Amino acid sequence: MKIVKVINNNTVSTVLDSKKEVILTGSGLGFKKRPGDAVDMEKVEKVYQRKDKLFARYEQIHKHIPPGYFQAAEEILTHAQKGLGASLSQQAVFALADHIAFAVERQLHKEPMPNLMLQEVRMLYPDEYQMGMYGKILVEQKTGVELPDDEAGYMALHIVNSKISENSVDAKNILALTGGIVELVKTGFGVNFDEADFNYNRLLTHLKFLAKRILKNESDQLSVMGDMLPAFLERDSRIGPVLEEIREFLLENFEYSITREEMAYLAMYLIRILKL
Amino acid sequence: MKIVKVINNNTVSTVLDSKKEVILTGSGLGFKKRPGDAVDMEKVEKVYQRKDKLFARYEQIHKHIPPGYFQAAEEILTHAQKGLGASLSQQAVFALADHIAFAVERQLHKEPMPNLMLQEVRMLYPDEYQMGMYGKILVEQKTGVELPDDEAGYMALHIVNSKISENSVDAKNILALTGGIVELVKTGFGVNFDEADFNYNRLLTHLKFLAKRILKNESDQLSVMGDMLPAFLERDSRIGPVLEEIREFLLENFEYSITREEMAYLAMYLIRILKL
């Protein structure tokens, strides 16, 4: 890096590779130097950068975020990165600090922002939700403000959103399980689904919850719907064979024996979605 | 603004109200000046600001995001702000641009990142999802890369996450409806729910989907579960009265006549959650 101008004995200016103009200060940094001489980097104490649009915007936005919130966001993300073994975008620290600042403000004004997906975050992204709860507690320690669980849910969503890739085995399994079942249904009934269809989305939500339970090795021991199974099977002769294929698919791929209760639920969703 | 140090005839340093150190240059700006003198603002030509760690990091991150993605993010958020009538945090433009950059990279490397909550976003935040689809199309126009719907879901989540307050009437109604029903169940059965309980979360998901349908004025015309209602009612004598209260609550507050089919579903969830 070369000196462009010697401003005084302790101050020089230079231009970075990125074409940004900077002023450097440090004791003796400009002493007996001329333009074109190399900057003695060891002497540099402070760097001042020409304020450009990006800098101005950065300031504008961040002016309102107390520095403590950046530390909190950083701690949450470091904790999440370790805990989840996931790569998170560095950008997240800004978005999360910003979110925390607004969340604290909302709480102080008693204007909470409910999270419509709190339950789904909790069930489908439980590890990220734990990190959100960690964040909620950290914010409380730092500010004395207790945030609602909805905000833990939002923090979890920030973590989900900042993932660079999905390497969670659980997520992959959930998708393999739901995708496999949807394929069996499509083939068995010779249908395609409209992605916007309400009942199709309900079926997928059901399958994801089922997958979660299967992956946690919790089978449904209640007996509420099981007795309905014969009546459901009578509604369409294709239901039985498709359920049988699903049973085999879960056994072979996930070593899971589907219960009669779960079969009845699946039958019910099939009847609904296919209007049988 | 007062001079802190005169560096040379054309250069002075000062400290802003925000405590940030800046160096100002301009012809004659330091000439015959002393510390404590006012800065002659008319002479200021360039502003150099002390580069803090956070800004350095910020710059580092933004170097990797092509400017076109900032424009795309900006367009999506402006569109969303108008379309939703919502206030969104300015910070979102960075997080969204960053997300788009990674999404395009993932797509080019054929390493998609599935969105486990795609269906729930689509059903619970349909307007935000529309904005996500707008973003998906915009990115395709700008880059020629077609992103999967999962990424439209992520963009929708960025919008949800960047809301400063929730002013959606729909969201408020969904929460009033689900909250009201949960209260009736708690009182009717004299119970409290464990927020982490699987069946409790399933009940809430069910109620939110029911709420969506009620608010769209779509009633469930299928007849799959209705016949089970008498058998369900027999399992516990409290079920009937609680369902009756829910029926009245929906009629009075949402002018909605619950169907026999929906009553049967509710009964089923109650049996499950209360292990009746």
Interface residues (C-beta under 8 A of the other chain):
Chain A: I7 N8 T11 S18 E21 V22 I23 T25 K46 V47 Y48 Q49 R50 K51 L54 F55 Y58 E59 Q60 I61 H62 K63 F70 S89 Q90 Q91 A92 V93 F94 A95 D98 H99 F102 R106 E111 M113 P114 L116 M117 Q119 E120 V121 R122 M123 L124 Y125 D149 Y154 L157 H158 V160 N161 S162 K163 I164 S165 E166 A171 I174 L175 E195 A196 F198 N201 R202 L204 T205 K208 F209 K212 R213 E218 L222 V224 M225 D227 M228 A231 F232 M268 I271 R272 K275
Chain B: I7 N8 T11 S18 E21 V22 I23 T25 K46 V47 Y48 Q49 R50 K51 L54 F55 R57 Y58 E59 Q60 I61 H62 K63 S89 Q90 Q91 A92 F94 A95 D98 H99 F102 R106 E111 M113 P114 L116 M117 Q119 E120 V121 R122 M123 L124 Y125 D149 Y154 L157 H158 V160 N161 S162 K163 I164 S165 E166 A171 I174 L175 E195 A196 F198 N201 R202 L204 T205 K208 F209 K212 R213 E218 L222 V224 M225 D227 M228 A231 F232 M268 I271 R272 K275
